[in-house]
Amino acid sequence: MDDQFFMKQALAQAKIALSAGEFPVGCVIVYQDQIIASGARACSVGKRTNEIDHAELIALKKLAETEKPYNKKKTTLYCTMEPCLMCFGAILLSGIGRIVYAYEDIMGGGTNCDLLKLNPLYRNTGISIVPHILCGESLILFKEFFSNPENTYWKDSMLAKYTLNQ
């Protein structure tokens, strides 16, 4: 398994989001060295903004619709930003065995949750988490997003300030 190769594929999804003016988060889900689902952040700008169309949730929905057989525990989810608490919960419930992310979300990342303090449904997932793969490449996209005065999503937030100060 080549984490850098698949993170580059997630970065390609993030660039699709960024080119549409969206928050630059991309995600791919991999099984047996093949991408079986992908997603890019949507609805972070425009008239229909929401906090549901995260790249991870879009990819998980596509995964649920696939007819290809796969072993959930042997899948890896790659995302350009640490999953938020909502996405992290959905990933845990989906049975994904491994998360690899690029850039940490110091404002809302969910992967630092102490699973041992949660109920068995979450505590017993056995998920593996690998941070900071191609973090610098992801940081470039977030800096570009937060530097654009037309982007108001999370403007002046802790995350925006942290990102722009790196």
DSSP file (Angstrom, degrees, kcal/mol; ACC not computed):
  #  RESIDUE AA STRUCTURE BP1 BP2  ACC     N-H-->O    O-->H-N    N-H-->O    O-->H-N    TCO  KAPPA ALPHA  PHI   PSI    X-CA   Y-CA   Z-CA
    1    1 A M              0   0    0      0, 0.0     2,-0.8     0, 0.0    31,-0.0   0.000 360.0 360.0 360.0 127.2    0.0    0.0    0.0
    2    2 A D     >  -     0   0    0      1,-0.2     4,-2.0     2,-0.0     5,-0.2  -0.853 360.0-173.4-108.4  97.8    1.5    3.4   -1.0
    3    3 A D  H  > S+     0   0    0     -2,-0.8     4,-2.3     1,-0.2     5,-0.2   0.872  84.1  52.6 -60.6 -38.8    0.0    6.1    1.2
    4    4 A Q  H  > S+     0   0    0      2,-0.2     4,-2.0     1,-0.2    -1,-0.2   0.916 107.4  51.9 -65.5 -41.8    1.6    8.9   -0.8
    5    5 A F  H  > S+     0   0    0      1,-0.2     4,-1.1     2,-0.2    -2,-0.2   0.946 114.4  41.8 -58.7 -49.3    0.2    7.7   -4.1
    6    6 A F  H  X S+     0   0    0     -4,-2.0     4,-1.8     1,-0.2    -1,-0.2   0.823 110.3  56.8 -73.6 -29.3   -3.3    7.4   -2.8
    7    7 A M  H  X S+     0   0    0     -4,-2.3     4,-2.7    -5,-0.2    -1,-0.2   0.874 102.4  56.9 -66.1 -34.5   -3.1   10.7   -0.9
    8    8 A K  H  X S+     0   0    0     -4,-2.0     4,-1.7     1,-0.2    -1,-0.2   0.861 104.9  52.0 -62.1 -33.3   -2.1   12.3   -4.2
    9    9 A Q  H  X S+     0   0    0     -4,-1.1     4,-1.5     2,-0.2    -1,-0.2   0.885 109.5  48.4 -69.1 -38.5   -5.5   11.0   -5.5
   10   10 A A  H  X S+     0   0    0     -4,-1.8     4,-2.2     2,-0.2    -2,-0.2   0.889 109.0  54.0 -66.0 -38.9   -7.3   12.6   -2.6
   11   11 A L  H  X S+     0   0    0     -4,-2.7     4,-2.2     1,-0.2    -2,-0.2   0.862 103.5  56.2 -62.7 -35.4   -5.4   15.8   -3.3
   12   12 A A  H  X S+     0   0    0     -4,-1.7     4,-1.5     2,-0.2    -1,-0.2   0.897 107.4  48.7 -62.7 -39.2   -6.7   15.7   -6.9
   13   13 A Q  H  X S+     0   0    0     -4,-1.5     4,-2.0     2,-0.2    -2,-0.2   0.900 109.6  52.5 -64.2 -40.9  -10.2   15.5   -5.5
   14   14 A A  H  X S+     0   0    0     -4,-2.2     4,-2.8     1,-0.2    -2,-0.2   0.868 106.1  53.6 -63.2 -36.7   -9.4   18.5   -3.2
   15   15 A K  H  X S+     0   0    0     -4,-2.2     4,-2.5     2,-0.2    -1,-0.2   0.846 105.0  54.4 -67.9 -33.0   -8.2   20.5   -6.3
   16   16 A I  H  X S+     0   0    0     -4,-1.5     4,-1.0     2,-0.2    -2,-0.2   0.935 111.0  45.7 -62.4 -45.8  -11.5   19.8   -7.9
   17   17 A A  H ><>S+     0   0    0     -4,-2.0     5,-2.8     1,-0.2     3,-0.8   0.944 113.4  49.0 -61.5 -48.1  -13.2   21.3   -4.9
   18   18 A L  H ><5S+     0   0    0     -4,-2.8     3,-2.1     1,-0.3    -2,-0.2   0.892 106.1  56.0 -61.3 -40.7  -10.9   24.3   -4.8
   19   19 A S  H 3<5S+     0   0    0     -4,-2.5    -1,-0.3     1,-0.3    -2,-0.2   0.755 107.4  50.9 -65.0 -22.0  -11.3   25.0   -8.5
   20   20 A A  T <<5S-     0   0    0     -4,-1.0    -1,-0.3    -3,-0.8    -2,-0.2   0.351 124.8-105.9 -92.3   5.0  -15.1   25.2   -7.9
   21   21 A G  T < 5S+     0   0    0     -3,-2.1    -3,-0.2     1,-0.3    -2,-0.1   0.531  78.4 135.2  83.9   6.3  -14.4   27.7   -5.0
   22   22 A E  S   <S-     0   0    0     -5,-2.8    -1,-0.3    -6,-0.2    -2,-0.1  -0.402  71.6 -80.7 -86.3 162.9  -15.1   25.0   -2.4
   23   23 A F        -     0   0    0      1,-0.1     2,-2.4    -2,-0.1    18,-0.3  -0.468  55.4-114.7 -58.4 127.4  -13.2   24.2    0.8
   24   24 A P        +     0   0    0      0, 0.0     2,-0.5     0, 0.0   -10,-0.2  -0.330  65.1 135.1 -80.6  67.3  -10.3   22.0   -0.6
   25   25 A V        +     0   0    0     -2,-2.4    16,-2.5   -12,-0.1     2,-0.3  -0.948  26.0 177.6-112.6 130.8  -11.0   18.7    1.0
   26   26 A G  E     -A   40   0A   0     -2,-0.5    54,-2.0    14,-0.2     2,-0.3  -0.920   5.2-169.7-128.7 156.4  -10.8   15.5   -1.1
   27   27 A C  E     -AB  39  79A   0     12,-2.4    12,-2.4    -2,-0.3     2,-0.3  -1.000   8.7-176.6-148.1 140.3  -11.2   11.9   -0.2
   28   28 A V  E     -AB  38  78A   0     50,-2.1    50,-3.1    -2,-0.3     2,-0.5  -0.990  15.7-147.4-133.0 147.4  -10.6    8.5   -1.7
   29   29 A I  E     -AB  37  77A   0      8,-3.0     7,-3.0    -2,-0.3     8,-1.2  -0.966  19.9-161.7-115.6 129.4  -11.4    5.1   -0.3
   30   30 A V  E     +AB  35  76A   0     46,-3.0    46,-2.3    -2,-0.5     2,-0.4  -0.895  16.2 176.1-120.5 137.4   -9.1    2.3   -1.3
   31   31 A Y  E >  S-AB  34  75A   0      3,-2.6     3,-1.1    -2,-0.4    44,-0.1  -0.986  77.2  -9.2-138.1 128.6   -9.4   -1.5   -1.2
   32   32 A Q  T 3  S-     0   0    0     42,-0.5    -1,-0.1    -2,-0.4     3,-0.1   0.907 129.6 -54.3  49.5  49.4   -6.7   -3.9   -2.5
   33   33 A D  T 3  S+     0   0    0      1,-0.2     2,-0.4    -3,-0.0    -1,-0.3   0.727 117.6 107.5  60.8  26.3   -4.8   -1.0   -4.1
   34   34 A Q  E <  S-A   31   0A   0     -3,-1.1    -3,-2.6     0, 0.0     2,-0.5  -0.998  72.8-121.0-132.7 139.0   -7.8    0.3   -6.0
   35   35 A I  E     +A   30   0A   0     -2,-0.4    -5,-0.2    -5,-0.2     3,-0.1  -0.650  31.9 172.9 -75.2 123.2   -9.9    3.3   -5.4
   36   36 A I  E     +     0   0A   0     -7,-3.0     2,-0.3    -2,-0.5    -6,-0.2   0.518  65.3  10.4-110.9  -9.2  -13.5    2.2   -4.9
   37   37 A A  E     -A   29   0A   0     -8,-1.2    -8,-3.0     2,-0.0    -1,-0.3  -0.965  62.4-179.2-162.3 154.0  -15.0    5.5   -3.9
   38   38 A S  E     -A   28   0A   0     -2,-0.3     2,-0.3   -10,-0.2   -10,-0.2  -0.969   0.6-177.4-151.0 164.9  -14.1    9.2   -3.9
   39   39 A G  E     -A   27   0A   0    -12,-2.4   -12,-2.4    -2,-0.3     2,-0.4  -0.980  13.0-153.4-163.3 154.0  -15.5   12.6   -3.0
   40   40 A A  E     -A   26   0A   0     -2,-0.3   -14,-0.2   -14,-0.2   -26,-0.1  -0.973  41.9 -91.2-129.3 145.6  -14.7   16.3   -2.9
   41   41 A R        -     0   0    0    -16,-2.5     2,-0.3    -2,-0.4    13,-0.2  -0.254  50.0-178.4 -56.6 138.5  -16.2   18.9   -0.6
   42   42 A A        +     0   0    0     11,-2.4    11,-0.2     1,-0.1     8,-0.2  -0.922  50.3  28.3-135.2 160.3  -19.4   20.5   -1.8
   43   43 A C  S    S+     0   0    0     -2,-0.3     7,-2.6     6,-0.1    10,-0.1   0.770  71.1 120.8  61.8  32.3  -21.8   23.2   -0.6
   44   44 A S  S    S+     0   0    0      5,-0.2     2,-0.3    -3,-0.1     5,-0.1   0.498  79.4  33.5 -95.2  -6.2  -19.3   25.2    1.4
   45   45 A V  S    S+     0   0    0      3,-0.1     3,-0.4   107,-0.1     2,-0.1  -0.908  95.7  37.1-137.7 165.7  -20.1   28.2   -0.8
   46   46 A G  S >  S-     0   0    0     -2,-0.3     3,-0.6     1,-0.2     0, 0.0  -0.435 102.3 -44.7  92.5-164.9  -23.0   29.6   -2.6
   47   47 A K  T 3  S+     0   0    0      1,-0.2    -1,-0.2    -2,-0.1     2,-0.0   0.702 129.8  51.6 -80.3 -21.5  -26.7   29.8   -1.8
   48   48 A R  T 3  S+     0   0    0     -3,-0.4    -1,-0.2     2,-0.0    -3,-0.1  -0.265  74.4 162.0-113.7  46.5  -27.1   26.2   -0.6
   49   49 A T    <   +     0   0    0     -3,-0.6     2,-0.3    -5,-0.1    -5,-0.2  -0.334   8.2 157.6 -66.8 147.1  -24.2   26.0    2.0
   50   50 A N        -     0   0    0     -7,-2.6    -8,-0.1    -8,-0.2    -2,-0.0  -0.971  48.4-125.5-158.4 170.2  -24.3   23.2    4.5
   51   51 A E  S    S+     0   0    0     -2,-0.3     3,-0.1     1,-0.1    -7,-0.1  -0.054  96.3  72.5-110.0  29.2  -22.2   21.1    6.8
   52   52 A I  S    S+     0   0    0     -9,-0.1     2,-1.8     1,-0.1    -1,-0.1   0.701  73.6  76.3-111.5 -31.5  -23.2   17.8    5.4
   53   53 A D        +     0   0    0    -11,-0.2   -11,-2.4   -10,-0.1     2,-0.2  -0.304  62.8 154.0 -85.0  56.1  -21.6   17.6    2.0
   54   54 A H     >  -     0   0    0     -2,-1.8     4,-2.3   -13,-0.2     5,-0.2  -0.528  55.9-115.9 -78.9 151.2  -18.1   16.8    3.4
   55   55 A A  H  > S+     0   0    0      1,-0.2     4,-2.4     2,-0.2     5,-0.2   0.878 115.1  52.2 -55.6 -41.5  -15.7   14.9    1.1
   56   56 A E  H  > S+     0   0    0      1,-0.2     4,-2.6     2,-0.2    -1,-0.2   0.905 110.1  47.3 -65.0 -41.8  -15.6   11.9    3.4
   57   57 A L  H  > S+     0   0    0      2,-0.2     4,-2.2     1,-0.2    -1,-0.2   0.877 111.3  51.1 -68.7 -37.0  -19.4   11.6    3.6
   58   58 A I  H  X S+     0   0    0     -4,-2.3     4,-2.1     2,-0.2    -2,-0.2   0.929 112.9  46.1 -63.5 -44.6  -19.8   11.9   -0.2
   59   59 A A  H  X S+     0   0    0     -4,-2.4     4,-2.5    -5,-0.2    -2,-0.2   0.907 111.7  51.3 -65.0 -41.4  -17.2    9.1   -0.6
   60   60 A L  H  X S+     0   0    0     -4,-2.6     4,-2.2     2,-0.2    -1,-0.2   0.881 108.8  51.4 -63.7 -37.0  -18.9    6.9    2.1
   61   61 A K  H  X S+     0   0    0     -4,-2.2     4,-1.1     2,-0.2    -1,-0.2   0.923 110.9  47.6 -65.3 -42.7  -22.2    7.4    0.3
   62   62 A K  H  X S+     0   0    0     -4,-2.1     4,-0.7     1,-0.2     3,-0.3   0.886 110.1  53.7 -64.1 -37.7  -20.6    6.3   -3.0
   63   63 A L  H >< S+     0   0    0     -4,-2.5     3,-1.0     1,-0.2    -2,-0.2   0.911 105.8  52.7 -62.1 -41.8  -19.0    3.3   -1.2
   64   64 A A  H 3< S+     0   0    0     -4,-2.2    -1,-0.2     1,-0.2    -2,-0.2   0.771 109.7  50.1 -64.6 -25.4  -22.4    2.3    0.1
   65   65 A E  H 3< S+     0   0    0     -4,-1.1    -1,-0.2    -3,-0.3    -2,-0.2   0.560  87.4 108.1 -90.1  -9.5  -23.8    2.4   -3.4
   66   66 A T    <<  -     0   0    0     -3,-1.0   -29,-0.0    -4,-0.7    -3,-0.0  -0.378  53.4-159.9 -71.6 147.1  -21.0    0.2   -4.9
   67   67 A E        +     0   0    0     -2,-0.1    -1,-0.1     2,-0.1    -4,-0.0   0.422  59.4 110.2-102.5  -1.7  -21.8   -3.3   -6.0
   68   68 A K  S    S-     0   0    0    -32,-0.1     2,-0.2     1,-0.1    -2,-0.1  -0.550  74.9-116.9 -73.0 135.6  -18.1   -4.3   -5.9
   69   69 A P        +     0   0    0      0, 0.0     2,-0.3     0, 0.0    -1,-0.1  -0.516  45.3 161.1 -73.1 141.3  -17.3   -6.7   -3.0
   70   70 A Y        -     0   0    0     -2,-0.2     2,-0.7     5,-0.0     3,-0.1  -0.985  42.7-117.2-155.0 156.7  -14.9   -5.5   -0.4
   71   71 A N    >   -     0   0    0     -2,-0.3     3,-1.6     1,-0.2     4,-0.1  -0.886  22.6-151.8 -98.1 112.3  -13.8   -6.2    3.1
   72   72 A K  G >  S+     0   0    0     -2,-0.7     3,-1.8     1,-0.3    25,-1.1   0.877  93.5  54.8 -53.2 -44.6  -14.6   -3.1    5.2
   73   73 A K  G 3  S+     0   0    0      1,-0.3    -1,-0.3    23,-0.2    23,-0.1   0.708 106.7  53.0 -65.7 -19.1  -11.8   -3.7    7.7
   74   74 A K  G <  S+     0   0    0     -3,-1.6   -42,-0.5    23,-0.1     2,-0.3   0.203  89.5 101.3-102.3  15.7   -9.3   -3.8    4.9
   75   75 A T  E <   -B   31   0A   0     -3,-1.8    23,-1.0    20,-0.2    22,-1.0  -0.719  56.8-153.2 -97.4 151.7  -10.3   -0.5    3.4
   76   76 A T  E     -Bc  30  98A   0    -46,-2.3   -46,-3.0    -2,-0.3     2,-0.6  -0.989   3.1-151.1-124.2 133.1   -8.3    2.7    3.9
   77   77 A L  E     -Bc  29  99A   0     21,-2.7    23,-2.9    -2,-0.4     2,-0.5  -0.919  12.0-164.7-103.9 122.3   -9.9    6.2    3.7
   78   78 A Y  E     +Bc  28 100A   0    -50,-3.1   -50,-2.1    -2,-0.6     2,-0.3  -0.914  13.2 171.8-106.6 130.1   -7.5    8.9    2.5
   79   79 A C  E     -Bc  27 101A   0     21,-2.3    23,-1.5    -2,-0.5   -52,-0.2  -0.993  38.1-133.6-141.1 150.1   -8.5   12.6    3.1
   80   80 A T  E    S+     0   0A   0    -54,-2.0    23,-1.8    -2,-0.3     2,-0.4   0.625  94.8  36.7 -78.7 -13.1   -6.6   15.8    2.7
   81   81 A M  E    S- c   0 103A   0    -55,-0.3    23,-0.2    21,-0.2     3,-0.1  -0.995 100.1 -92.5-136.6 144.8   -7.8   17.1    6.1
   82   82 A E        -     0   0    0     21,-3.0    26,-0.1    -2,-0.4    -2,-0.1  -0.279  55.9-102.1 -50.5 131.2   -8.3   15.3    9.4
   83   83 A P        -     0   0    0      0, 0.0    27,-3.4     0, 0.0    28,-0.5  -0.297  33.9-123.0 -60.8 140.2  -11.9   14.2    9.5
   84   84 A C  B  >  -E  109   0B   0     25,-0.3     4,-3.1    26,-0.2     5,-0.2  -0.180  35.9 -92.7 -71.1 175.1  -14.2   16.3   11.7
   85   85 A L  H  > S+     0   0    0     23,-0.8     4,-2.2     1,-0.2     5,-0.2   0.883 126.6  51.2 -60.4 -40.1  -16.2   14.6   14.5
   86   86 A M  H  > S+     0   0    0      2,-0.2     4,-2.0     1,-0.2    -1,-0.2   0.947 114.9  41.7 -63.1 -48.5  -19.2   14.0   12.3
   87   87 A C  H  > S+     0   0    0      2,-0.2     4,-2.8     1,-0.2    -2,-0.2   0.896 112.0  55.1 -66.9 -40.1  -17.1   12.4    9.6
   88   88 A F  H  X S+     0   0    0     -4,-3.1     4,-2.6     1,-0.2    -1,-0.2   0.917 108.6  48.8 -59.6 -43.5  -15.0   10.4   12.0
   89   89 A G  H  X S+     0   0    0     -4,-2.2     4,-2.5    -5,-0.2    -1,-0.2   0.908 112.0  48.5 -61.8 -42.5  -18.2    9.0   13.6
   90   90 A A  H  X S+     0   0    0     -4,-2.0     4,-1.7     2,-0.2    -2,-0.2   0.883 111.1  50.7 -66.0 -38.0  -19.5    8.0   10.1
   91   91 A I  H  X>S+     0   0    0     -4,-2.8     5,-1.2     2,-0.2     4,-0.8   0.929 111.1  48.6 -64.9 -44.6  -16.2    6.4    9.2
   92   92 A L  H ><5S+     0   0    0     -4,-2.6     3,-1.1     1,-0.2    -2,-0.2   0.938 112.5  47.7 -59.7 -46.9  -16.2    4.4   12.5
   93   93 A L  H 3<5S+     0   0    0     -4,-2.5    -1,-0.2     1,-0.3    -2,-0.2   0.788 105.0  60.6 -66.0 -27.3  -19.8    3.3   11.9
   94   94 A S  H 3<5S-     0   0    0     -4,-1.7    -1,-0.3    -5,-0.2    -2,-0.2   0.681 109.8-121.7 -75.2 -16.2  -19.0    2.3    8.3
   95   95 A G  T <<5 +     0   0    0     -3,-1.1   -20,-0.2    -4,-0.8    -3,-0.2   0.563  49.0 166.1  88.0   8.1  -16.4   -0.2    9.5
   96   96 A I      < -     0   0    0     -5,-1.2    -1,-0.2     1,-0.1   -23,-0.2  -0.310  28.2-149.8 -55.5 139.2  -13.4    1.3    7.6
   97   97 A G        +     0   0    0    -25,-1.1    31,-1.9   -22,-1.0     2,-0.3   0.684  69.0  23.1 -89.2 -19.2  -10.2   -0.2    9.0
   98   98 A R  E     -cd  76 128A   0    -23,-1.0   -21,-2.7    29,-0.2     2,-0.4  -0.995  54.6-159.6-154.4 139.3   -7.8    2.7    8.5
   99   99 A I  E     -cd  77 129A   0     29,-2.9    31,-2.8    -2,-0.3     2,-0.4  -0.978   8.6-175.2-118.3 133.8   -7.7    6.5    8.0
  100  100 A V  E     +cd  78 130A   0    -23,-2.9   -21,-2.3    -2,-0.4     2,-0.3  -0.997  12.9 177.8-124.8 124.7   -4.8    8.4    6.5
  101  101 A Y  E     -c   79   0A   0     29,-2.3    32,-2.1    -2,-0.4   -21,-0.2  -0.895  24.1-155.1-129.3 161.9   -5.0   12.1    6.5
  102  102 A A  E    S+     0   0A   0    -23,-1.5     2,-0.4    -2,-0.3    30,-0.4   0.919  74.9  32.4 -94.8 -68.8   -2.8   15.0    5.3
  103  103 A Y  E    S-c   81   0A   0    -23,-1.8   -21,-3.0    31,-0.1    -1,-0.3  -0.791  77.7-124.0-104.8 133.4   -3.5   18.2    7.2
  104  104 A E        -     0   0    0     -2,-0.4     2,-1.0   -23,-0.2     3,-0.1  -0.467  12.2-137.7 -74.6 143.6   -4.6   18.4   10.9
  105  105 A D     >  -     0   0    0     -2,-0.2     4,-2.5     1,-0.2     3,-0.1  -0.811  22.2-179.0-100.7  92.1   -7.8   20.2   11.7
  106  106 A I  T  4 S+     0   0    0     -2,-1.0    -1,-0.2     1,-0.2    -2,-0.0   0.667  80.1  46.2 -68.3 -15.1   -6.8   22.1   14.8
  107  107 A M  T  4 S+     0   0    0     -3,-0.1    -1,-0.2     1,-0.0    -2,-0.1   0.799 134.7   0.3 -96.3 -33.6  -10.3   23.5   15.1
  108  108 A G  T  4 S+     0   0    0    -26,-0.1   -23,-0.8    -3,-0.1    -2,-0.2   0.258  79.1 142.8-147.0  17.6  -12.5   20.6   14.6
  109  109 A G  B  <  -E   84   0B   0     -4,-2.5   -25,-0.3   -25,-0.2     3,-0.2  -0.362  28.8-164.8 -65.9 143.3  -10.6   17.4   13.9
  110  110 A G    >   +     0   0    0    -27,-3.4     3,-1.5     1,-0.1   -26,-0.2   0.507  65.2  89.5-106.7  -5.6  -12.2   14.3   15.5
  111  111 A T  T 3  S+     0   0    0    -28,-0.5    -1,-0.1     1,-0.3   -27,-0.1   0.621  77.8  66.3 -76.0  -9.5   -9.4   11.7   15.3
  112  112 A N  T 3  S+     0   0    0     -3,-0.2    -1,-0.3     2,-0.1    -2,-0.1   0.394  71.8 126.5 -88.2   5.1   -8.0   12.6   18.7
  113  113 A C  S <  S-     0   0    0     -3,-1.5     2,-1.3     1,-0.1     3,-0.1  -0.365  70.3-119.7 -59.7 138.5  -11.2   11.4   20.5
  114  114 A D    >   -     0   0    0      1,-0.2     3,-1.9     2,-0.1     4,-0.3  -0.693  28.2-170.1 -82.3  95.5  -10.4    8.9   23.2
  115  115 A L  G >  S+     0   0    0     -2,-1.3     3,-1.5     1,-0.3    -1,-0.2   0.774  79.4  69.4 -60.6 -26.4  -12.3    5.9   21.8
  116  116 A L  G 3  S+     0   0    0      1,-0.3    -1,-0.3    -3,-0.1     7,-0.1   0.741  97.1  52.8 -64.8 -21.7  -11.8    4.0   25.0
  117  117 A K  G <  S+     0   0    0     -3,-1.9    -1,-0.3     2,-0.0    -2,-0.2   0.496  98.8  83.6 -90.8  -4.4  -14.1    6.5   26.8
  118  118 A L  S <  S-     0   0    0     -3,-1.5    -3,-0.0    -4,-0.3     0, 0.0  -0.443  92.9 -79.9 -95.1 170.9  -16.9    5.9   24.2
  119  119 A N    >>  -     0   0    0     -2,-0.1     4,-2.8     1,-0.1     3,-1.5  -0.206  50.7 -98.2 -64.9 160.5  -19.5    3.2   24.0
  120  120 A P  H 3> S+     0   0    0      0, 0.0     4,-2.3     0, 0.0    -1,-0.1   0.793 118.1  68.3 -54.3 -33.7  -18.6   -0.2   22.6
  121  121 A L  H 34 S+     0   0    0      1,-0.2    -2,-0.0     2,-0.2    -3,-0.0   0.875 118.3  22.7 -54.8 -38.2  -19.9    0.5   19.1
  122  122 A Y  H X4 S+     0   0    0     -3,-1.5     3,-1.4    -7,-0.1     4,-0.2   0.823 120.3  58.8 -94.3 -40.7  -17.1    3.1   18.7
  123  123 A R  H >< S+     0   0    0     -4,-2.8     3,-0.5     1,-0.3    -2,-0.2   0.832 104.7  50.3 -61.4 -35.7  -14.6    1.8   21.2
  124  124 A N  T 3< S+     0   0    0     -4,-2.3    -1,-0.3    -5,-0.2    -2,-0.1   0.156  77.0 101.8 -95.1  19.1  -14.3   -1.6   19.6
  125  125 A T  T <   -     0   0    0     -3,-1.4    -1,-0.2     1,-0.1    -2,-0.1   0.843  68.0-150.0 -73.1 -31.9  -13.7   -0.5   16.0
  126  126 A G    <   +     0   0    0     -3,-0.5    -2,-0.1    -4,-0.2    -3,-0.1   0.755  30.7 173.4  68.9  23.5   -9.9   -1.1   16.0
  127  127 A I        -     0   0    0    -29,-0.1     2,-0.4     1,-0.1   -29,-0.2  -0.338  24.2-141.4 -68.1 144.9   -9.4    1.6   13.5
  128  128 A S  E     -d   98   0A   0    -31,-1.9   -29,-2.9    -2,-0.0     2,-0.4  -0.882  13.2-159.7-106.3 138.6   -5.8    2.7   12.6
  129  129 A I  E     -d   99   0A   0     -2,-0.4   -29,-0.2   -31,-0.2   -31,-0.0  -0.980   9.1-174.3-126.3 127.6   -5.1    6.4   12.0
  130  130 A V  E     -d  100   0A   0    -31,-2.8   -29,-2.3    -2,-0.4     3,-0.3  -0.964  16.0-163.2-120.9 112.2   -2.0    7.7   10.1
  131  131 A P        +     0   0    0      0, 0.0   -29,-0.2     0, 0.0   -28,-0.1  -0.487  55.3  24.1 -93.4 163.8   -1.6   11.5   10.2
  132  132 A H    >   +     0   0    0    -30,-0.4     3,-0.9     1,-0.2     2,-0.7   0.685  61.8 159.3  66.3  29.7    0.4   14.0    8.1
  133  133 A I  T 3  S-     0   0    0    -32,-2.1    -1,-0.2    -3,-0.3   -30,-0.1  -0.764  84.1 -10.7 -83.1 118.4    0.9   12.2    4.8
  134  134 A L  T 3> S+     0   0    0     -2,-0.7     4,-1.7   -32,-0.1     3,-0.3   0.851  87.3 158.6  57.8  38.7    1.7   14.8    2.2
  135  135 A C  H <>  +     0   0    0     -3,-0.9     4,-2.9   -33,-0.2     5,-0.2   0.888  66.4  56.7 -56.5 -43.1    0.7   17.5    4.7
  136  136 A G  H  > S+     0   0    0      1,-0.2     4,-1.8     2,-0.2    -1,-0.2   0.884 105.5  49.8 -60.4 -40.5    2.7   20.2    2.9
  137  137 A E  H  > S+     0   0    0     -3,-0.3     4,-1.1     2,-0.2    -1,-0.2   0.883 113.4  46.5 -66.1 -38.4    0.8   19.6   -0.4
  138  138 A S  H  X S+     0   0    0     -4,-1.7     4,-2.0     1,-0.2     3,-0.3   0.906 107.4  57.3 -69.3 -41.4   -2.5   19.9    1.4
  139  139 A L  H  X S+     0   0    0     -4,-2.9     4,-2.8     1,-0.2     5,-0.2   0.883 100.4  58.7 -56.3 -40.2   -1.4   23.0    3.3
  140  140 A I  H  X S+     0   0    0     -4,-1.8     4,-2.2     1,-0.2    -1,-0.2   0.909 106.5  47.8 -57.3 -42.8   -0.7   24.7    0.0
  141  141 A L  H  X S+     0   0    0     -4,-1.1     4,-2.3    -3,-0.3    -1,-0.2   0.905 112.5  47.9 -66.0 -41.6   -4.4   24.2   -1.0
  142  142 A F  H  X S+     0   0    0     -4,-2.0     4,-2.9     2,-0.2     5,-0.2   0.877 110.7  51.7 -69.0 -36.1   -5.7   25.5    2.3
  143  143 A K  H  X S+     0   0    0     -4,-2.8     4,-1.9     2,-0.2    -1,-0.2   0.921 109.8  49.9 -63.6 -42.7   -3.5   28.5    2.2
  144  144 A E  H  X S+     0   0    0     -4,-2.2     4,-0.8    -5,-0.2    -2,-0.2   0.923 113.0  47.2 -60.7 -43.7   -4.7   29.3   -1.3
  145  145 A F  H >< S+     0   0    0     -4,-2.3     3,-1.0     1,-0.2     6,-0.3   0.960 115.3  42.9 -62.7 -52.3   -8.3   28.9   -0.2
  146  146 A F  H 3< S+     0   0    0     -4,-2.9    -1,-0.2     1,-0.2    -2,-0.2   0.720 109.9  58.5 -71.0 -19.6   -7.9   31.1    2.9
  147  147 A S  H 3< S+     0   0    0     -4,-1.9    -1,-0.2    -5,-0.2    -2,-0.2   0.658  84.0  93.3 -80.6 -16.8   -5.9   33.7    1.0
  148  148 A N    X<  -     0   0    0     -3,-1.0     3,-1.7    -4,-0.8    -4,-0.0  -0.684  67.4-153.8 -80.9 114.1   -8.7   34.3   -1.4
  149  149 A P  T 3  S+     0   0    0      0, 0.0    -1,-0.2     0, 0.0    -4,-0.0   0.697  91.4  65.2 -63.6 -17.2  -10.7   37.2   -0.1
  150  150 A E  T 3  S+     0   0    0      2,-0.0     2,-0.6    -3,-0.0    -2,-0.0   0.721  84.2  86.3 -76.0 -20.7  -13.8   35.9   -2.0
  151  151 A N    <   +     0   0    0     -3,-1.7  -106,-0.1    -6,-0.3  -129,-0.1  -0.712  46.5 168.8 -84.6 121.5  -13.9   32.8    0.2
  152  152 A T    >   +     0   0    0     -2,-0.6     3,-1.9     3,-0.1     2,-0.3   0.520  36.1 118.5-107.6  -9.2  -15.8   33.4    3.4
  153  153 A Y  T 3  S-     0   0    0      1,-0.3     3,-0.1  -109,-0.1     4,-0.1  -0.454  99.9 -13.3 -64.7 121.7  -16.1   29.8    4.6
  154  154 A W  T >  S+     0   0    0     -2,-0.3     3,-2.0     1,-0.2     6,-0.5   0.668  93.1 171.0  56.7  21.3  -14.3   29.7    8.0
  155  155 A K  T <   +     0   0    0     -3,-1.9    -1,-0.2     1,-0.3     3,-0.1  -0.371  67.8   8.2 -59.4 136.6  -12.8   33.1    7.3
  156  156 A D  T 3  S+     0   0    0      1,-0.2    -1,-0.3   -10,-0.1    -2,-0.1   0.607 100.4 138.6  64.8  14.7  -11.0   34.5   10.4
  157  157 A S  S <> S-     0   0    0     -3,-2.0     4,-2.5    -4,-0.1     5,-0.2  -0.309  72.9-102.5 -79.8 170.3  -11.5   31.2   12.2
  158  158 A M  H  > S+     0   0    0      1,-0.2     4,-2.6     2,-0.2     5,-0.2   0.902 125.0  51.2 -57.1 -42.1   -8.9   29.5   14.3
  159  159 A L  H  > S+     0   0    0      2,-0.2     4,-2.7     1,-0.2    -1,-0.2   0.917 109.4  48.9 -63.9 -44.3   -8.2   27.2   11.4
  160  160 A A  H  > S+     0   0    0     -6,-0.5     4,-2.6     2,-0.2     5,-0.2   0.931 114.0  45.5 -61.9 -46.2   -7.8   30.0    8.9
  161  161 A K  H  X S+     0   0    0     -4,-2.5     4,-1.4     2,-0.2    -2,-0.2   0.925 114.0  48.9 -63.7 -44.6   -5.4   31.9   11.2
  162  162 A Y  H  < S+     0   0    0     -4,-2.6     4,-0.2    -5,-0.2    -2,-0.2   0.919 114.0  46.8 -59.5 -45.8   -3.4   28.7   12.0
  163  163 A T  H >< S+     0   0    0     -4,-2.7     3,-1.4     1,-0.2    -2,-0.2   0.929 112.2  47.8 -65.0 -47.3   -3.1   27.8    8.3
  164  164 A L  H 3< S+     0   0    0     -4,-2.6    -1,-0.2     1,-0.3    -2,-0.2   0.725 106.5  59.1 -69.9 -20.8   -2.1   31.3    7.1
  165  165 A N  T 3<        0   0    0     -4,-1.4    -1,-0.3     1,-0.2    -2,-0.2   0.426 360.0 360.0 -86.9   1.6    0.6   31.6    9.8
  166  166 A Q    <         0   0    0     -3,-1.4    -1,-0.2    -4,-0.2    -2,-0.2   0.450 360.0 360.0 -94.7 360.0    2.4   28.5    8.6
